[in-house]
């Protein structure tokens, strides 16, 4: 979907009551479907909104399913892959320590 079908809205602050910290929601629409993402910090919500606006100005295509620019899909996949690699590194470290302990007990 082309950027002309994307509208970026304002940041809305919601109080959670009971003394909890408020959340800040960035709002936008892709193809008439409303989207939002919540942040604890107002600055994070503003930064996300600015990134959306930049993508619209550049004419980026947006994914109707996720509501995000299609160019961001690679970034999300990369973050997930990096997290999986980090997890595997921890698992390998545990296995190595277990093998060393096992060899030392024999």
N, CA and C atoms as a LAMMPS dump frame, in Angstrom:
ITEM: TIMESTEP
0
ITEM: NUMBER OF ATOMS
318
ITEM: BOX BOUNDS ff ff ff
-5.0000000000000000e+02 5.0000000000000000e+02
-5.0000000000000000e+02 5.0000000000000000e+02
-5.0000000000000000e+02 5.0000000000000000e+02
ITEM: ATOMS id mol type element x y z
1 1 1 N 0.847 -1.167 0
2 1 2 C 0 0 0
3 1 3 C 0.895 1.233 0
4 2 1 N 0.533 2.191 -0.814
5 2 2 C 1.325 3.413 -0.923
6 2 3 C 1.081 4.347 0.251
7 3 1 N 2.017 5.266 0.448
8 3 2 C 1.964 6.172 1.589
9 3 3 C 0.77 7.105 1.557
10 4 1 N 0.156 7.32 0.4
11 4 2 C -0.971 8.239 0.344
12 4 3 C -2.177 7.701 1.109
13 5 1 N -2.197 6.412 1.431
14 5 2 C -3.271 5.81 2.213
15 5 3 C -2.918 5.697 3.689
16 6 1 N -1.891 6.419 4.115
17 6 2 C -1.427 6.359 5.499
18 6 3 C -1.605 7.728 6.143
19 7 1 N -2.169 7.727 7.326
20 7 2 C -2.322 8.969 8.081
21 7 3 C -1.715 8.771 9.451
22 8 1 N -0.836 9.692 9.85
23 8 2 C -0.2 9.623 11.16
24 8 3 C -0.92 10.606 12.076
25 9 1 N -1.382 10.112 13.213
26 9 2 C -2.137 10.93 14.155
27 9 3 C -1.267 11.489 15.271
28 10 1 N -1.932 11.951 16.294
29 10 2 C -1.266 12.563 17.441
30 10 3 C -0.877 11.501 18.473
31 11 1 N -0.095 11.947 19.46
32 11 2 C 0.241 11.115 20.609
33 11 3 C -0.841 11.343 21.661
34 12 1 N -1.408 10.266 22.183
35 12 2 C -2.413 10.364 23.235
36 12 3 C -1.837 9.783 24.513
37 13 1 N -2.018 10.503 25.613
38 13 2 C -1.528 10.052 26.908
39 13 3 C -2.701 9.502 27.703
40 14 1 N -2.522 8.295 28.199
41 14 2 C -3.567 7.65 29.001
42 14 3 C -3.054 7.421 30.404
43 15 1 N -3.807 7.884 31.382
44 15 2 C -3.48 7.578 32.767
45 15 3 C -3.999 6.194 33.106
46 16 1 N -3.204 5.415 33.802
47 16 2 C -3.61 4.055 34.135
48 16 3 C -4.306 3.961 35.479
49 17 1 N -4.423 5.087 36.178
50 17 2 C -5.092 5.072 37.477
51 17 3 C -4.268 4.38 38.542
52 18 1 N -4.726 4.458 39.749
53 18 2 C -4.088 3.785 40.897
54 18 3 C -2.614 4.13 41.026
55 19 1 N -2.238 5.333 40.608
56 19 2 C -0.867 5.788 40.779
57 19 3 C 0.142 5.199 39.818
58 20 1 N -0.319 4.454 38.822
59 20 2 C 0.612 3.877 37.855
60 20 3 C 1.056 4.928 36.848
61 21 1 N 2.19 4.669 36.236
62 21 2 C 2.72 5.595 35.235
63 21 3 C 1.813 5.614 34.009
64 22 1 N 1.616 6.776 33.402
65 22 2 C 0.779 6.844 32.212
66 22 3 C 1.48 6.233 31.004
67 23 1 N 0.689 5.841 30.014
68 23 2 C 1.242 5.361 28.756
69 23 3 C 0.947 6.384 27.668
70 24 1 N 1.82 6.406 26.69
71 24 2 C 1.701 7.343 25.57
72 24 3 C 1.529 6.507 24.312
73 25 1 N 0.432 6.772 23.588
74 25 2 C 0.118 5.979 22.406
75 25 3 C 0.308 6.793 21.141
76 26 1 N 1.104 6.238 20.228
77 26 2 C 1.248 6.807 18.887
78 26 3 C 0.154 6.174 18.031
79 27 1 N -0.598 7.002 17.321
80 27 2 C -1.722 6.531 16.516
81 27 3 C -1.489 6.817 15.042
82 28 1 N -1.893 5.863 14.193
83 28 2 C -1.822 6.069 12.75
84 28 3 C -2.833 5.146 12.077
85 29 1 N -3.097 5.41 10.813
86 29 2 C -4.027 4.593 10.027
87 29 3 C -3.35 4.138 8.743
88 30 1 N -3.606 2.902 8.382
89 30 2 C -3.124 2.364 7.107
90 30 3 C -4.335 1.763 6.409
91 31 1 N -4.678 2.333 5.269
92 31 2 C -5.828 1.845 4.514
93 31 3 C -7.123 1.933 5.296
94 32 1 N -7.258 2.933 6.153
95 32 2 C -8.479 3.112 6.932
96 32 3 C -8.517 2.32 8.22
97 33 1 N -7.557 1.431 8.45
98 33 2 C -7.518 0.643 9.68
99 33 3 C -6.651 1.351 10.716
100 34 1 N -7.215 1.583 11.884
101 34 2 C -6.492 2.291 12.946
102 34 3 C -5.446 1.392 13.587
103 35 1 N -4.328 2.004 13.88
104 35 2 C -3.211 1.316 14.533
105 35 3 C -2.729 2.165 15.692
106 36 1 N -2.116 1.526 16.678
107 36 2 C -1.489 2.281 17.763
108 36 3 C -0.386 1.424 18.377
109 37 1 N 0.551 2.099 18.991
110 37 2 C 1.618 1.436 19.73
111 37 3 C 1.848 2.234 20.995
112 38 1 N 1.92 1.559 22.128
113 38 2 C 2.059 2.219 23.426
114 38 3 C 3.508 2.251 23.88
115 39 1 N 3.844 3.335 24.57
116 39 2 C 5.198 3.54 25.094
117 39 3 C 5.104 4.094 26.51
118 40 1 N 6.063 3.787 27.345
119 40 2 C 6.119 4.343 28.702
120 40 3 C 6.585 5.8 28.681
121 41 1 N 7.517 6.1 27.808
122 41 2 C 8.09 7.444 27.742
123 41 3 C 7.499 8.216 26.566
124 42 1 N 7.161 9.47 26.812
125 42 2 C 6.62 10.328 25.753
126 42 3 C 7.634 10.48 24.616
127 43 1 N 8.908 10.59 24.974
128 43 2 C 9.955 10.761 23.96
129 43 3 C 10.015 9.57 23.007
130 44 1 N 9.797 8.365 23.52
131 44 2 C 9.799 7.175 22.66
132 44 3 C 8.617 7.198 21.695
133 45 1 N 7.457 7.613 22.191
134 45 2 C 6.276 7.714 21.327
135 45 3 C 6.494 8.767 20.245
136 46 1 N 7.091 9.903 20.625
137 46 2 C 7.385 10.954 19.646
138 46 3 C 8.37 10.466 18.584
139 47 1 N 9.395 9.743 19.019
140 47 2 C 10.396 9.237 18.074
141 47 3 C 9.762 8.251 17.092
142 48 1 N 8.899 7.368 17.591
143 48 2 C 8.227 6.405 16.723
144 48 3 C 7.329 7.138 15.727
145 49 1 N 6.577 8.118 16.208
146 49 2 C 5.696 8.903 15.336
147 49 3 C 6.506 9.622 14.257
148 50 1 N 7.644 10.194 14.647
149 50 2 C 8.501 10.883 13.677
150 50 3 C 9.039 9.92 12.62
151 51 1 N 9.362 8.69 13.027
152 51 2 C 9.837 7.696 12.067
153 51 3 C 8.731 7.332 11.082
154 52 1 N 7.489 7.22 11.578
155 52 2 C 6.362 6.953 10.685
156 52 3 C 6.175 8.094 9.695
157 53 1 N 6.242 9.329 10.202
158 53 2 C 6.074 10.489 9.329
159 53 3 C 7.171 10.549 8.268
160 54 1 N 8.384 10.212 8.65
161 54 2 C 9.488 10.205 7.678
162 54 3 C 9.238 9.175 6.583
163 55 1 N 8.734 8.009 6.98
164 55 2 C 8.442 6.962 5.988
165 55 3 C 7.346 7.433 5.03
166 56 1 N 6.344 8.133 5.556
167 56 2 C 5.264 8.646 4.701
168 56 3 C 5.819 9.687 3.732
169 57 1 N 6.653 10.59 4.251
170 57 2 C 7.236 11.634 3.391
171 57 3 C 8.104 11.039 2.293
172 58 1 N 8.792 9.947 2.594
173 58 2 C 9.661 9.3 1.604
174 58 3 C 8.863 8.467 0.603
175 59 1 N 7.576 8.293 0.859
176 59 2 C 6.746 7.506 -0.046
177 59 3 C 6.892 6.008 0.125
178 60 1 N 7.282 5.574 1.321
179 60 2 C 7.472 4.145 1.58
180 60 3 C 6.151 3.404 1.487
181 61 1 N 6.221 2.17 1.034
182 61 2 C 5.045 1.3 1.005
183 61 3 C 4.822 0.745 2.406
184 62 1 N 3.561 0.689 2.816
185 62 2 C 3.219 0.168 4.135
186 62 3 C 2.557 -1.193 3.992
187 63 1 N 2.854 -2.069 4.925
188 63 2 C 2.258 -3.389 4.962
189 63 3 C 0.897 -3.274 5.641
190 64 1 N -0.158 -3.709 4.974
191 64 2 C -1.498 -3.601 5.546
192 64 3 C -1.68 -4.511 6.753
193 65 1 N -0.967 -5.618 6.8
194 65 2 C -1.114 -6.564 7.902
195 65 3 C -0.503 -6.027 9.192
196 66 1 N 0.718 -5.495 9.112
197 66 2 C 1.395 -4.995 10.309
198 66 3 C 1.137 -3.515 10.546
199 67 1 N 0.824 -2.781 9.487
200 67 2 C 0.621 -1.344 9.608
201 67 3 C 1.916 -0.561 9.613
202 68 1 N 3.033 -1.238 9.402
203 68 2 C 4.351 -0.596 9.433
204 68 3 C 4.925 -0.521 8.021
205 69 1 N 5.897 0.375 7.814
206 69 2 C 6.553 0.424 6.5
207 69 3 C 7.197 -0.923 6.183
208 70 1 N 7.099 -1.334 4.938
209 70 2 C 7.642 -2.64 4.543
210 70 3 C 9.147 -2.713 4.745
211 71 1 N 9.828 -1.568 4.681
212 71 2 C 11.277 -1.565 4.891
213 71 3 C 11.632 -1.907 6.331
214 72 1 N 10.709 -1.75 7.253
215 72 2 C 10.973 -2.081 8.651
216 72 3 C 10.889 -3.568 8.915
217 73 1 N 10.297 -4.332 8.037
218 73 2 C 10.133 -5.772 8.253
219 73 3 C 11.492 -6.441 8.423
220 74 1 N 12.475 -6.019 7.642
221 74 2 C 13.813 -6.588 7.765
222 74 3 C 14.388 -6.284 9.137
223 75 1 N 14.175 -5.051 9.626
224 75 2 C 14.677 -4.674 10.945
225 75 3 C 14.083 -5.56 12.03
226 76 1 N 12.768 -5.822 11.962
227 76 2 C 12.121 -6.679 12.953
228 76 3 C 12.678 -8.092 12.878
229 77 1 N 12.872 -8.612 11.673
230 77 2 C 13.42 -9.959 11.508
231 77 3 C 14.849 -10.024 12.033
232 78 1 N 15.628 -8.959 11.795
233 78 2 C 17.005 -8.924 12.264
234 78 3 C 17.058 -8.941 13.784
235 79 1 N 16.196 -8.157 14.44
236 79 2 C 16.165 -8.136 15.902
237 79 3 C 15.826 -9.511 16.454
238 80 1 N 14.856 -10.173 15.828
239 80 2 C 14.464 -11.5 16.285
240 80 3 C 15.62 -12.479 16.109
241 81 1 N 16.301 -12.419 14.973
242 81 2 C 17.429 -13.308 14.716
243 81 3 C 18.559 -13.051 15.708
244 82 1 N 18.848 -11.78 15.989
245 82 2 C 19.9 -11.453 16.954
246 82 3 C 19.559 -11.995 18.329
247 83 1 N 18.296 -11.89 18.73
248 83 2 C 17.878 -12.418 20.028
249 83 3 C 18.024 -13.933 20.071
250 84 1 N 17.68 -14.599 18.971
251 84 2 C 17.819 -16.059 18.92
252 84 3 C 19.278 -16.467 18.995
253 85 1 N 20.154 -15.738 18.316
254 85 2 C 21.59 -16.039 18.345
255 85 3 C 22.13 -15.847 19.758
256 86 1 N 21.708 -14.771 20.414
257 86 2 C 22.151 -14.517 21.793
258 86 3 C 21.696 -15.653 22.706
259 87 1 N 20.461 -16.101 22.541
260 87 2 C 19.936 -17.205 23.344
261 87 3 C 20.74 -18.484 23.093
262 88 1 N 21.006 -18.781 21.832
263 88 2 C 21.789 -19.977 21.515
264 88 3 C 23.19 -19.902 22.118
265 89 1 N 23.765 -18.706 22.134
266 89 2 C 25.078 -18.533 22.758
267 89 3 C 25.045 -18.887 24.24
268 90 1 N 23.978 -18.469 24.928
269 90 2 C 23.844 -18.799 26.352
270 90 3 C 23.673 -20.301 26.546
271 91 1 N 22.887 -20.929 25.678
272 91 2 C 22.661 -22.378 25.776
273 91 3 C 23.969 -23.126 25.544
274 92 1 N 24.726 -22.739 24.547
275 92 2 C 26.016 -23.384 24.269
276 92 3 C 26.962 -23.218 25.448
277 93 1 N 26.95 -22.027 26.054
278 93 2 C 27.789 -21.801 27.24
279 93 3 C 27.418 -22.728 28.38
280 94 1 N 26.122 -22.935 28.597
281 94 2 C 25.67 -23.85 29.655
282 94 3 C 26.102 -25.278 29.355
283 95 1 N 25.99 -25.685 28.096
284 95 2 C 26.389 -27.048 27.715
285 95 3 C 27.885 -27.235 27.932
286 96 1 N 28.687 -26.241 27.557
287 96 2 C 30.133 -26.337 27.754
288 96 3 C 30.471 -26.467 29.232
289 97 1 N 29.824 -25.638 30.077
290 97 2 C 30.085 -25.724 31.523
291 97 3 C 29.676 -27.091 32.062
292 98 1 N 28.544 -27.615 31.591
293 98 2 C 28.09 -28.926 32.032
294 98 3 C 29.081 -30.012 31.644
295 99 1 N 29.623 -29.928 30.413
296 99 2 C 30.592 -30.923 29.966
297 99 3 C 31.87 -30.868 30.787
298 100 1 N 32.312 -29.648 31.116
299 100 2 C 33.526 -29.508 31.933
300 100 3 C 33.287 -30.087 33.326
301 101 1 N 32.115 -29.786 33.907
302 101 2 C 31.798 -30.328 35.243
303 101 3 C 31.702 -31.849 35.191
304 102 1 N 31.114 -32.376 34.132
305 102 2 C 30.947 -33.817 33.997
306 102 3 C 32.315 -34.501 33.879
307 103 1 N 33.217 -33.936 33.071
308 103 2 C 34.551 -34.513 32.912
309 103 3 C 35.339 -34.427 34.219
310 104 1 N 35.129 -33.365 34.99
311 104 2 C 35.836 -33.214 36.252
312 104 3 C 35.353 -34.152 37.326
313 105 1 N 34.116 -34.624 37.215
314 105 2 C 33.569 -35.524 38.246
315 105 3 C 33.919 -36.982 37.977
316 106 1 N 34.427 -37.303 36.782
317 106 2 C 34.775 -38.694 36.458
318 106 3 C 36.104 -39.059 36.973
